[in-house]
Amino acid sequence: MPPLDLSRLGVGDRIQHELLVCERANKTTATGDPFVILTLGNASGRLETAPIWSNQLDWVGGAERGTVVQVIGAISAYGKNGVVKRQVQLSGPVRVIPRELVDAHDFLPAISEDRTKIWDWIDRARGDVQSPTLSRVLDLFFTDDDFRVRFERTPGSTAGHHARIGGLLLHVYEVCSIARHTARTMRANVDLVVTGALLHDIGKVEAYSVTPTGFAFTPSGHLVGHVVLGSLMLERTLCRLSPPCIESQILELHHFILSHHGSLEFGSPVRPATVEAEIVHWADETSAKTNDMLESVGDAEGFLSGGEISDKKFWRVNRRVWRRPHGWE
């Protein structure tokens, strides 16, 4: 059976597929009767079920968070706070798939881009770096097979931009591509910009975890955050560099990581103090904000009324968005 694209399902479409139970909400009505709402998902997105009332609770027996279930039902619509939303109306009991027969991680959101091709591009960008010192610094990370595996699997965020398996890899490719073009246009140091772009988010491999039900912060992600974690990772790793960087070079590499969010209010302890750090900061912003806009425009949930303007504000862009009704052939 082909993978189910939850984002493309319309009202009346039938479902008979395996889906991950991302959340299970056990609730009660005003009169005290129990009911359940499941949030089901796969790599294409998530949908809630219509309430499963007390007389049908046996339909979702064993459907706990992190399990994979076979679902039979259809897409229906309901209104909430003036916005029409889709839901899955179950037409029969779900069937819990034994854990040993399925990997719940396969149902998490993942990038559709070819990761091998992205790695090939990143490795070519590294190979174009002319500075022997910067090249050795990048090699400490990007020739380490364990780091590459972790880097490729890490999302770009837990719930915002590039929140997908492979999202960090895609985001860093975008940042590096944007920053490199900008550096060439503005006559900045391209080697430094490529290095800063590739290193700016390394802390996310320690800040985020991938669980069977989605993405979460690690304890160090909560307590320290990916910006500072990246700087700490760099400090630990530079100890293996031979010959070592001089003190001012080390400071500049740390500055790329610590300044890439642009200001204290957005999570950077310092603002960019060099042309190259400024370029990496705005390349990071461009990748993140453009991804937010692309996913908002492409979110079927926001356009159920069929209009050009979204039915709701999307929290990631804090506005309604326009889906153009025409092409530009």
N, C-alpha and C positions, 0 to 999 in steps of 0.2 A: 504494500500500500504506500503511495507517495506521501512525503511529509505534508502535514497540514499547515497551511499558512493562515494563522489566526487573524492576521491583520486584514485579510481580504474577504473574510466571511461576512455575508450580509444576512439580514433578517430572513428567516425561512430556510437557510442553508442547513443541511444535515451534517452531523458529526458522528463518526464511528471510528475513533482513533485512541491511541494511547497518549496520555497527557500526564504531566507532573503535577502533583498537589503542592502548590507553592505556599498556600496558607489554608488553614481551616479555622473558621470563626464559629464557635459554639455560642449561640445567642438565645434569648428568650423574648417572647412577645409581651405586650403590656399585661396580658392575663397570666403570664408565667409559663406558657407552653414553650418547650424547647424547639429550636430550629437551627439549621446549619447552612452556612454559605462557604463553598469552596472557591478558592482562586486556583484556576488550572492554567498551565502554560507549557510552552515548548520553546524552541529556539526563535520562533517568529513573534512571540509576545505572550500576553496573559489575558484571561477572561474570567469573570466571576460567574458562578452558577446562580440561577434563580434560587430563592430560599427553598431548602428541602425541609418540609414541615414535619411535625412530630409523628404523623402517621406514615412517613416514608423514611425515617431516620435509618432504618436497616439498609436502605439503598446505599448509604455511605459508610457502612461499618468497615473499619480498617483503613479508611481513606484518610490517613494521617499525613501531616506535613512531611514532605520528603519521599513519599511513596509515589509510584507510577501506577495509574489506573486506566483501564479501558472504559471509555465514555461513549454512551449512545444518547443522542439528543438532537436538539435543533437550536438555532440562534433566534432569540426573541429580543424585543426592545422594551425599555421602561424609562420613565422620566425621573430624573433626580436633580433637584435644585434648578429646575428649568432647562436641564440639558438631557437630551436623549442618549441613553447608553445601551450597549449590547450586553446580553447575558446568555448563558447556556441553560436551556430548559431541558433537564434530564427527562428521558422517556422510560428509563428503567434503572435498575441497580448498576453501580459501577463494579468493575471486576478488578481487584487488586492484583497487580503483577508481582510475583515473588521477586524479592530484591536481588537474588542471585542470577536472575534472568535478564536484568536490565540495569544500565548505568544511568542513574538520575542526572548526572552531569551532562549527558547527551541532550537533555531537554532544556538546558539553560540558553539564554540568548547568546548568539555568537556572530561574529562578523561574517559576511558573505564573501569578502574578498579573499583571494588566494594568498595564504600566509607565506608560502614559499616564494612567490614573486615579490612580496613586500620585503622579506629578508634579503633577497637578491639585490633589491634596490638599496637597502640600508648598507649592505656589505660593499656595494660599488661606491656609495657615498663615503664610506670609511676609507676605501682604497684610494679615493681621490685626494684625501688629506695629505698635503705636502709636508707639514711639520712632523719630523720624526718623533718629537716629544708627545704631541697630541695624538699621533697615531698609536703610540705605545699605551697611552692612557686609555683610549677606546678599546684597544685589544684586551686590556685587563678584564673588561666586562664582556665584550661582544665576541670573544673567542672562547669564552667559558660556556661549555655545553649546558651545565646546570642553570646558569643565569639565563641563557637563551630560552630554555624550556619554561622557566618561571615567568620571564618577560613576555613570552608569547601567550601564556595562559591568562595573564592578569588583565582584568577589565580596566578601562580608562577612568572609571569612577564606580561607585556602588549603585548609584541610581540616576546620575545625570548624564553628561556627555560620554559617548563611547562606552556605555555600561553593558559591555558584551565580552565574552571570552574572545581574546585577540584584540580587544579594544585599545589597550595600551600600545600594542605594536602598531596598529593603524594610526592612532593619534600621533605617535612619535614620528612615524613616516611623514604624516601631513605637516607637522611642525617643522621637521627638517627640510622638506621640500619648499615650503613657503619661506622659511628663514634663509635658505641658501639663495633662492632667487632674489630676495630682498637685498641680501648682502652684496650680491653681484651688481644689482642696480644702483645701490647706494655707495659702492666702493668701500665697503667694510671688509674686515678680515674674514674671508669665507671659511677658512679652516677653523677658526675660533667659533664661528656661528654654528657650523655643523657639529662640532664637539659639544657645545652647549645645548643644542637642540636634542642630540642623542642622549645626553646625560640628565636633562632637566627633570624627568619624572621617574628616575630609577627607584626612588623611595617607595613607589607604589607597589613594587613586588613584595615589600615587607609590610605595607600599610593595609593591603586588601587581602581578603581570603575568598576562595571559591568553595561554596558549600553545596550540598545536594539541593538546597532550596533557593540559592541565589548568591549574591555578593554581599560581603559584610566587612566591617573594619576589624582588623586584628587588635589585640590589646595595645601594641605599639602604635598602630594607626590612630587609635583613640587618644592615647596619652601623649604622643609626640607629633604625629602627623607626617604626611609623605614628604613635605618640603624639607623638614629637618632630618628625617630619616635618610633622605637622599644624600644630604651633606655628610651625615655620619657614615654611610656606606662608602662614599667617595674617600673619606679620611682613612677608613680601614683598608681600602683597596690600594690606595696610593703608597702604602707602606711596602708593597711588593714591587714597586716600579724601580727599575734599574736602567740607567742612572736616574736618581730621583729628580723631581721638579724642584726648582728653587722656591723660596717662600712666597714671593709675589705671584708666581705662576699658580701655586696651590690656592692662594687667595682668590685669584680670578676664576678658577674652575668652581670653587665653592660659590662664588658670587652668582654664576649662572643659575645654579639650583636655588639658592636662597632668595633671589630677586624675581623669579620667573612669574610669580603672581602679581607683580607690579606694585603692591602697596600692602601695608600692615592690615588694613581692613579686609583684604582678600587673601590673607594668609602668608604673605611674605614679610620676613622681619626687616628687610631692607628694600629700597627701590632700586631699579636698574641704574647703575652709575657709569656704564660704558655704552657705546653705540651698539656693540654686539649683544650685550645683555638686553638692551631695549628691543632689538630686533627679535630675539628669542621670545621675550615676553609677549609681543604683539602677534607673533606667529602662533604661540600657544593660545592666545585669546581667539584668533581667527579660526583655528581648528575647532576649538571647543564650542564657540558661539555658532559657527556655521553648522556643526553637527546638531546642535540644539534646534536650529531653525529647520534643517532638512527633516529631522524626525518629527517635528511638529507638523509641518506641511504634509508629511506622508502618513500621519496618524489617522486611520479611518475612523477612530472613535470620536474625533473632533468634528467630523463632517457628515454625521448621520442624517442631518436634515437635507442634505444635497445642495446646500448653498456654496457660493464661492468663498465666503468668509466663514471661518471656523465658528462652531456653535459656542465655543468657550475660549477663555484665555488658557494658554498652556503655561504651566508654572515655570518651565525651564526658560521661556523667553518673556514671560510676564506680559503677554499680549495675545490678541486674536491674530490669526495669520490668514493670508489670501492664497487660495489655490487657483491659479489662473485658468480660465475656461478655454483658452485658445492656445494654439501652437505658434511656432516661429519658423515654419518651413521656408 
